[in-house]
Amino acid sequence: MLRSLLLTVAVGLASASMTAGQSVDQLLANYVKTIGGAEKLASIKTMRTVGTFHGGGGFEAVVLQESKRPNSVREEFSLQGMSQINAYDGKQGWKVNPFEGKKDAEAMGEEELKSIVEDSDFDGPLVDYKAKGNKIEYLGKEDYEGSDVYKLKVTLANGTVKTYFLDADYYLPIKIETKQTIRGTEIETETVLGDYKESGGVYFAHSFESGRKGSANKSSITIEKVEINPALDDSRFSMPKAGPNPRVGQ
């Protein structure tokens, strides 16, 4: 089923095996071309996505992410009339967590800040990776659930390591494994991506299933709406002063 979804985003690229003569840069160029091209990517200045989080036991919540170039992001997790907010304005990371009884915005801790800064990368770590200080290594070609994939080890400038599984025919990420240290403990997670759809001339995954690597306990997010270039004021990303739950859902 996943491969049939990927067929919808084929753009006529010739299928080819990864050889010693095909560099990481060439592979990533094919990826950018497949999702819509560098020009289309650059034309997107802001983006808003809305979806549903599915947890265990039928648990559901509304999730929202707003992004603005160069590196501002706001994420909301809404349930029963309350919204947890994580945001970054390019300089400062902040949060509001009413589920812990905290209604005022507060600065993020070091590990939370590291995570939100990663999320603020508008185009993701594969695009312009050298300029971002990321390092990418080709790990070879293998089979993943019936699909040939190219594996790339991506070491972010902050030390987080991600392994990307790119479909060998269409160069799209279908799985990402992440290794990072949280509170002194190394944690490995994995995310399976699918249901690529076009918005603003660029293809985005609309299905994400995530959890600890090797664990059967997974959560998922289904994206229902993607808005390209909505009006997003900088105040959406700036830490507000103390007061009522700030600008939730506005």
N, C-alpha and C positions, 0 to 999 in steps of 0.2 A: 504493500500500500504506500509506503514511504517513497519508493522509487517512482510510483505513478504520479505522486504529488510533485516530485522534482521535475518530471517531464514537462510540466506546465510552464516552467521557467527556462526551458532550453532556448538558447538564442543562436543556434546554428554553429556552436563551437565544435570543432573537430575533436573527436575523442582520441586521446593519445595516452600511451603509457608513460609514467614518469621515468625518465632516463637520467643518466649522470649529466647529460648536456642540458637538461631542463632545470633551471635554477629556481630557488625559492621565490625570487622576484617575478619570474615568469609565471609560476603557479599562482601567485597572488594577483598578478595582472589579469589572469583568466577569471579569478574570483570576482574582481571588481567589474570586469566586463559583463559577466553573467548577471550580477545583481542590478545592473543598469548603467554602469560606466561612471568614471570620475566626474564628468560634467554634471550628470544628474544628481550624484551624491552631493556635490558642492552647492547645488541650487537649493538644497533643503537647509534652511536656516533654523527652523524650529520644528518640533514634532510633539504630538500628544497621542499616547496610546491608552486605551481603556480595555480592561479585560476582567476575567473572573479567575480567582484563585480557588483551586479545588484541593482540600486537604482530606485527611482520613475521616471515615464515618459520615460522609456527606457534607462535611464542613465547607462552606463557601464564603468568599468575601470579594468585594470589588477592589481592583487594583488600578492605579493610574500612574503613568509616568509622563512628565513633561521635560523636554530637553531643549536647550538653546545653545547655539554656538557662541563662544568656542568651547566652553566646558561648564555649563550650568545644568543642574538636574534637580528635579523634585519628584519624590515618590510618595504615594499615598496608599494606605491599606485601610479600607473602610468596612466596618461591621457594626450593625445595630446602632447606627446614628453617630458612631465615633470614628475618627480617622487618625491613624498614626502617620506622621509625616517625617520623612528623611529628606534633607535638601542640602545642596552645595551651590554656592554662587561663584565658584572659581577661586575663592580665597578661604571661605569659612564654611565648615559643615555644621549643621544644626538639626535638631530633632524635636518632635512633640510626641509623647506617648501617653495618651489618656487611659490606655489599658493598664498602665501602672499608676494611675491616679495623678499623672503629671499633665497639667493643662497649659503650662507655659513652655516656650521654646528654650532649649538649653544647648550648649555647645556639645559636639560629639567628642567621644574619647578617641584615642589614637587608632585603635583597630576599626572602629566604626567609620572614622574619617578615611582610612585607607580603602575601605570597601566602596564608599560613596564616590571617591575620586575615580576609582575604576569605572563606576557606572556613568560618570560624567564624560567619558570618552565618546564623543558624538558618533563617530564612524566605526568604533571598535578597534581593537588592538592590531588587526591585520592591515589596516589602511594607514599609509605613511608611518609604518612602524619604526623606521630608523630615526625619523625626526622626533618621535616620542620617547626614544631611548629604549625601545623594546628590542629583544633579540629573538630571531626565529631560526630553528634548526629543523631540517627535513629528517624524519625518522623512518621513512620507508612506506611501502604500500602493502596493505593487508586486506583481509575480508572482514567486514563488520555486518553481521546479520544478513548475509547474502549480497551485500554491496561492496565493491572494491572502493577502498578509501585511501587517500594520502594522509599521513599523520605528520603534524607539525607541532614541535615543541616551542611554545611562545613564553619567553621569560619577560615579564613586565619590568619596567624600570624600578618598581617598588619591591621586586623580589617574588611576587606571585607567579606561579608556573601554571600555564594552561596548555593542555594537549588538544589540538583541533583535529577532528576527523572530517576531511573534505571528500565529498562524493567524487569519485575519479572521473565520472563523465561530465558533471556539471559544476564541479568546484565549489559546491555549497556546503557549509558546515552542517552536519547531521548529528554531531555529538561533540561536547566539550567536557573534558575532565580538568578539574581545578585542584591544585595542591597549594595550601597556604597554612601559615602558622597562626593560631588563634589562642591567646592566653598561654603561650608556651607549648601548645600541643599542635602537631601537624594534622591537618584535616584534609581529607580527599573527598570531593564531591563530583557528581557527574550530571550533565544536562543533555537531554535528547531534544533536538530541534526538528520541526517539520511544518507542513502546511504553509509553504511559502506563497505569499500573495503580493501583488504589485500595488504600491501607493506612490503617487508622485513620480512615476517612472522608475522606481527602485523596488526590488523585491525584499520583503522582510518575512522572517519566520513568524507564524501566528500560533504555534503550539510549542510549549516547553514543559518537559517533565524532569524534575530534579530531585536529588536526594544524595545521601552518603553513598560513596562508591561501593558497589557490591551489595547494598541493602535493598530489600524488597519494599521498604517503606518509602514511597515517593509522593511528592506533591506535584501539582501541575498548574499551569496558567494557560488559559485560552484567550487570545486577543480577539476582541469583537469589533474594535474600531481604531483606525489609525488616521489621524489628522496631520496633514502636511502643511507647514508654514502657518499655523494659527498665530494670532497675536498673543504674545506672552511678554508681559511687562517684567522688567528685571526684579521688581518687588516680589514676584512669585518665588524667587530663589533666595532672597535676602532674609537673614534672621530677624524676625519681628521683635518688638519690645514686649515685655511681660504683659499679659492680659488674657482675654478669652482665647480659646482655640483658634489660631490665626488662619483666616482666609480659606477655611476648609471647603473644598469642592467649588470654589469660585473661579 
